[in-house]
Each structure stands twice: as C-alpha cells, then as structure tokens.
C-alpha cells in the first residue's frame, strides 16, 4: 500500500534507515524505500556543467590579448608611423600657380606633435587613476588589496578602450591624409616646387618636385598633408573624452568639492579648442581641415564612449549592504521553495 503525505511548511522526515529516491512519475515526488539501512540520502537533479573558473577565464583572456590584440595594435601603429614619415608612398595633389592660400611662411607649431602625443597618451590615464582612487570605497572583501593597484586596474580597463578609439581615429586620419595629399597653407615655403618658378597666372600644376633644402625631409613631405587636421582631431578626442568621463565617473560634487570637476572639464575643453584654433593661426591648416578633423574627433569620442566604454556604466563596487540584501533575497527564495507543496510517496 502506498501512502501519500502532503508537506506544507517542512518535509516530514522518514524513520532512520529509510532512503529517499526521486520517483520517475514527475518533479517534486519522492519515494521512500523503507528497506534501506543507510542514512537519509536525497538524490538531486543533475545540474549543468559549471563555468570555467575566473582565473582560467582571465588566463585565456590574457593570452588572447598577448598574441592577437597586441600584434594587431603594433602592426597598425607601425603602418601609421611609416605613413607619417613618408616611408610608404602617398598621393600629392597639385597646386595653382601663385595661389595666395598656399603662400604663408612657415613659423612653427604652437602645439608640437610630440606635445599633443604626450597629452593624448599620458594625461588621460593619470586623471582616470586619480578619479578611480578617490571614488574607490573600502570594503571587507578588498581590505587586503592595495588600493592603488586596484584602482589602477579599474582605470586601465577604461584607458584600454580609450587607446583603442585613439588608434582607430589616428589610422583613419593617416589614410585620408595620404589619399588626398592636400597642400598646406605654407606649401610654397616648405616645398619650393620647381614648377612654381616658371608657371604663369593661375595655371594648375599637377606634377612637380620639391627643391627646398632649408627644412627637414619630414616637413617637406608633410607640406602636402593638410587635410584633415590630426592635431584638431586628437585634441578634441582627448578633451571631450575626459570631460565626458569626469561627468559620468567623477566623485559626487555634493559630497566633496563643487568646483574641482567643472574646472578640470573646462581645462579639457579649452585645450581641445585652443589646440584646434592654433592650427589655423599658425597657418598649418586651412579652416576646413580643422573642421573635418574636429568632426572626426567627435565621432571617435561617440564610438569610444557609447560602444567601447558603454557610457562608463561599469557596475559599482559591491557594498556590504548589497550583500545583505542579496542574502535576504536568497532566504525568500528558500521559503518559496519550501512552500511549493511537493508530495512524498511511501510504499
């Protein structure tokens, strides 16, 4: 004879020596074997295979970065450098004889390319590291970890996406520069084309040779790479990215200083604007070069922030209150499970 017990709030435990095994009739029904002399043994439903440990996943990710991402990054950077120094062939557009827009004297750069590169590469990481260190909250699970190392890792993840976006931006810039080959406003002074001495009126010259010996080979090659402006693109990319990052990730203005974050944001925007405008006042670019370069920088910022960085929506550090609330949810789940009214079948 089979007896069925209905369990409401807790399981009716069988006598010692019985064994509980799942019944093939359905879920939530158990058959108690009274002939068993073993202790209580409840068979569980087989679970799915657990995921790989975080250490193994991190190790696999490290090797992918080392052998896949890093070589690609080095290759792209090498191509950009070769295009910049003229080691790879590029197109040179012609010029109109006696064009006043190309007749300005070369007076140097207010922001040199090395200064812009240093600001683009070094300053963002320092700002991110400082913000993450101030924003970091000490918790029980992280008390044994070094605060500087922990925050450096957090800033490093954001900085990695920032560098990816900068490399994409720079690669597009170099390709466009070499494909178009537009003369700079200082073209006649830097290049001194041989045909410029013999052409008349507004004659268009498509083939020429630079004869200048007063400037370096790099400046002579660079005289036909005006469009678009790399200075404007990189400075706007860096300035807008930092201002956006500070707006999303900086510490609360209400709990600490009210003016520090807006001040840093203003400095970033001023740097982007001044660096771009000096390319026109230094006669290193035409105004349309700066406009297109700045547009490319803004599009790169949108791609990096919204696609790569997910609008800086990284989850916050888990607090002890969050852990307590999760434990409460677990207790509620257990109570709901016990009240699901399973049936025990006893032969």
C-alpha positions in Angstrom: 0.0 0.0 0.0 1.2 3.4 -0.9 0.7 6.4 1.5 0.9 10.0 0.3 1.9 12.8 2.7 1.3 16.5 1.8 4.0 18.7 3.0 3.2 22.4 3.6 5.9 24.2 5.5 8.5 21.5 6.0 9.3 17.9 4.9 8.1 15.0 7.1 11.3 13.2 7.8 11.1 9.3 7.4 12.3 6.9 10.0 16.0 6.3 10.4 17.2 3.7 7.9 14.9 4.8 5.1 16.2 6.2 1.8 14.6 8.8 -0.4 14.9 8.5 -4.1 13.2 10.5 -6.9 10.2 9.0 -8.4 10.0 8.7 -12.3 6.4 10.0 -12.2 7.4 13.7 -12.1 9.1 16.5 -10.3 8.5 17.1 -6.6 7.5 13.4 -5.9 9.8 11.2 -3.8 9.6 7.5 -3.0 10.8 6.4 0.4 12.5 3.0 0.5 12.0 1.5 4.0 14.3 -1.4 3.4 17.4 0.8 3.1 19.6 0.9 6.1 21.6 3.9 5.0 21.1 7.4 6.3 18.8 10.0 4.6 20.0 10.4 1.0 18.1 12.8 -1.2 19.0 12.5 -4.9 19.4 15.8 -6.6 18.7 16.6 -10.2 21.9 16.7 -12.3 23.0 20.3 -12.8 24.7 21.9 -15.8 28.4 21.8 -16.0 29.9 24.8 -14.1 31.5 27.5 -16.0 35.3 27.8 -16.1 36.8 29.4 -13.0 37.5 33.2 -13.2 41.3 32.5 -13.0 41.1 30.3 -16.1 39.0 32.8 -18.0 41.4 35.6 -17.1 44.3 33.4 -18.3 42.7 32.8 -21.6 41.9 36.5 -22.0 45.5 37.4 -21.2 46.8 35.1 -24.0 44.3 36.4 -26.5 45.4 40.0 -25.7 49.1 39.0 -25.9 49.1 37.0 -29.1 46.2 38.5 -31.0 45.4 42.1 -29.9 48.9 43.2 -29.2 50.4 42.2 -32.6 47.4 43.9 -34.4 47.9 47.0 -32.4 51.7 47.0 -33.2 51.0 46.4 -36.9 48.5 49.3 -37.1 50.8 51.6 -35.2 53.7 50.7 -37.5 51.7 51.4 -40.6 50.7 54.8 -39.2 54.3 55.7 -38.4 55.5 54.6 -41.8 52.8 56.7 -43.5 53.7 59.7 -41.3 57.4 59.7 -42.0 56.9 59.1 -45.8 58.3 55.5 -45.9 55.2 54.4 -47.7 54.1 56.1 -50.9 51.3 58.6 -50.8 49.5 60.8 -53.2 50.4 64.5 -53.7 47.7 66.9 -55.1 48.6 69.6 -57.5 48.6 73.4 -56.9 47.5 76.5 -58.6 50.3 78.8 -59.5 50.7 81.9 -57.3 47.9 80.7 -55.0 47.8 83.1 -52.0 46.2 80.5 -49.8 49.5 78.4 -50.1 52.0 81.3 -49.8 52.2 81.8 -46.0 55.7 81.5 -44.4 56.4 78.6 -42.0 56.6 79.8 -38.4 56.4 76.5 -36.5 53.7 75.0 -34.3 52.2 76.3 -31.1 51.4 72.7 -30.1 54.1 70.4 -31.4 53.1 66.9 -32.5 55.2 65.4 -29.6 53.3 67.5 -27.1 49.9 66.5 -28.4 51.0 62.9 -28.4 52.2 63.1 -24.8 49.0 64.8 -23.7 46.8 62.3 -25.6 48.7 59.2 -24.1 49.8 60.2 -20.6 47.3 62.7 -19.1 44.1 60.7 -19.5 45.4 57.7 -17.6 46.6 59.9 -14.7 43.2 61.6 -14.5 41.4 58.3 -14.6 43.6 56.8 -12.0 43.1 59.8 -9.7 39.4 59.7 -10.1 39.1 56.0 -9.5 41.3 56.2 -6.4 39.1 59.0 -4.9 35.9 57.2 -6.0 37.1 53.8 -4.5 35.2 52.5 -1.5 37.0 50.3 1.1 35.0 47.1 1.6 35.5 43.9 3.7 36.4 41.8 0.7 39.0 44.3 -0.6 40.7 45.4 2.6 43.7 43.2 2.0 44.2 44.5 -1.5 46.3 47.5 -2.4 44.1 50.5 -3.1 46.5 51.9 -5.8 46.8 48.6 -7.6 43.1 48.0 -7.5 42.2 51.4 -8.8 44.9 51.3 -11.4 43.4 48.1 -12.8 39.9 49.8 -13.0 41.4 52.8 -14.7 43.4 50.5 -17.0 40.2 48.9 -18.4 38.8 52.3 -19.4 42.1 53.5 -20.6 42.4 50.4 -22.9 39.2 51.3 -24.7 40.3 54.9 -24.9 43.6 53.9 -26.6 41.7 51.6 -29.0 39.5 54.5 -30.0 42.5 56.8 -30.4 44.3 54.2 -32.6 41.2 53.9 -34.8 41.0 57.7 -35.1 44.7 58.1 -35.9 44.6 55.3 -38.5 41.7 56.9 -40.4 43.4 60.2 -40.3 46.7 58.9 -41.7 44.9 57.0 -44.5 42.8 60.1 -45.5 45.9 62.4 -45.4 47.9 60.1 -47.7 45.0 59.5 -50.1 44.1 63.2 -50.6 47.5 64.8 -50.3 46.2 68.4 -49.9 48.9 71.2 -49.8 49.3 73.2 -46.6 49.0 77.0 -46.4 52.8 77.0 -46.1 53.3 74.8 -49.1 55.4 77.1 -51.3 57.7 77.9 -48.4 58.2 74.3 -47.2 58.3 72.6 -50.6 59.6 75.2 -53.1 58.3 73.3 -56.1 60.4 73.6 -59.2 57.4 74.4 -61.5 56.3 77.3 -59.3 59.2 79.4 -60.7 58.2 79.0 -64.3 54.3 78.8 -64.2 52.3 81.9 -65.1 48.9 83.3 -63.9 46.5 80.7 -62.4 47.9 77.7 -64.2 47.3 74.4 -62.4 50.4 72.2 -61.9 49.8 68.5 -61.3 53.4 67.2 -61.4 56.3 68.8 -59.6 59.4 68.2 -57.4 60.2 69.8 -54.1 63.6 71.6 -54.1 63.6 73.0 -50.6 66.8 72.5 -48.6 66.0 74.8 -45.7 63.7 72.4 -43.9 63.9 68.8 -42.9 62.7 66.0 -45.1 59.8 65.3 -42.8 58.5 68.9 -43.2 58.9 68.8 -47.0 56.9 65.6 -47.2 54.4 66.9 -44.7 53.8 70.0 -46.8 51.2 68.1 -48.8 49.3 66.5 -45.9 47.0 69.3 -44.8 43.6 67.6 -44.9 42.3 66.7 -42.3 43.9 68.2 -39.2 45.3 65.4 -36.9 46.0 68.0 -34.1 42.4 69.1 -34.1 41.1 65.5 -34.2 43.3 64.1 -31.4 42.9 67.2 -29.1 39.1 67.2 -29.4 39.0 63.4 -28.9 41.1 63.6 -25.8 39.4 66.7 -24.3 35.8 65.6 -24.9 36.6 62.0 -23.7 38.0 63.3 -20.4 35.1 65.8 -19.9 32.6 63.0 -20.6 34.4 60.6 -18.3 34.5 63.1 -15.5 30.8 63.8 -15.8 30.0 60.1 -15.5 32.6 58.7 -13.2 33.9 61.5 -11.0 33.1 61.7 -7.3 29.9 63.3 -6.2 30.0 67.1 -6.4 27.6 67.4 -3.5 29.7 65.4 -1.0 33.0 66.9 -1.9 34.3 70.0 -3.8 31.7 71.6 -6.1 34.2 73.3 -8.5 37.1 70.9 -9.0 35.4 68.6 -11.5 33.9 71.5 -13.6 37.3 73.2 -13.5 39.0 70.2 -14.9 36.3 69.7 -17.5 36.7 73.4 -18.6 40.5 72.9 -18.9 40.0 69.9 -21.1 37.6 71.7 -23.4 39.9 74.8 -23.6 42.8 72.6 -24.6 40.7 71.0 -27.4 39.5 74.4 -28.7 42.9 76.2 -28.4 44.9 73.4 -30.0 42.5 73.3 -32.9 42.3 77.0 -33.5 46.1 77.4 -33.4 46.4 75.2 -36.4 44.7 78.0 -38.4 46.5 80.9 -36.7 49.8 79.1 -37.3 48.9 78.7 -40.9 49.5 75.0 -40.7 46.0 74.1 -41.9 43.0 75.6 -43.7 39.9 76.2 -41.7 38.1 73.3 -43.5 40.9 70.9 -42.4 40.3 71.8 -38.8 36.6 71.5 -39.2 36.7 68.0 -40.7 39.4 66.9 -38.2 37.4 68.1 -35.3 34.3 66.3 -36.6 36.3 63.0 -36.9 37.5 63.5 -33.3 33.9 63.9 -32.1 32.7 60.9 -34.0 35.6 58.9 -32.5 34.5 60.0 -29.0 31.0 58.9 -29.6 32.2 55.5 -30.8 34.6 55.0 -27.9 32.3 56.1 -25.1 29.0 54.6 -26.3 30.2 51.4 -28.0 33.5 50.5 -26.3 33.0 52.0 -22.8 29.2 51.5 -22.7 28.8 55.1 -21.5 31.1 54.4 -18.5 28.3 52.2 -16.9 30.7 49.8 -15.1 29.0 48.3 -12.1 29.9 49.9 -8.8 31.8 48.2 -6.1 29.6 45.8 -4.2 28.9 47.0 -0.7 28.1 45.1 2.4 24.5 46.3 2.2 24.2 44.8 -1.2 25.5 41.5 0.1 23.0 41.6 2.9 20.1 42.4 0.6 21.1 39.5 -1.7 21.1 37.2 1.3 17.6 38.3 2.1 16.5 37.5 -1.4 18.1 34.1 -1.1 16.1 33.4 2.1 12.9 34.5 0.4 13.7 32.1 -2.5 14.2 29.2 0.0 10.9 29.9 1.7 9.1 30.0 -1.6 10.7 26.6 -2.5 9.5 25.0 0.8 6.0 26.2 0.2 5.8 24.7 -3.2 3.9 21.7 -1.7 5.9 18.7 -3.0 4.5 15.2 -2.4 6.2 12.3 -0.7 5.2 8.8 -1.7 5.8 6.0 0.9 5.3 2.4 -0.2 
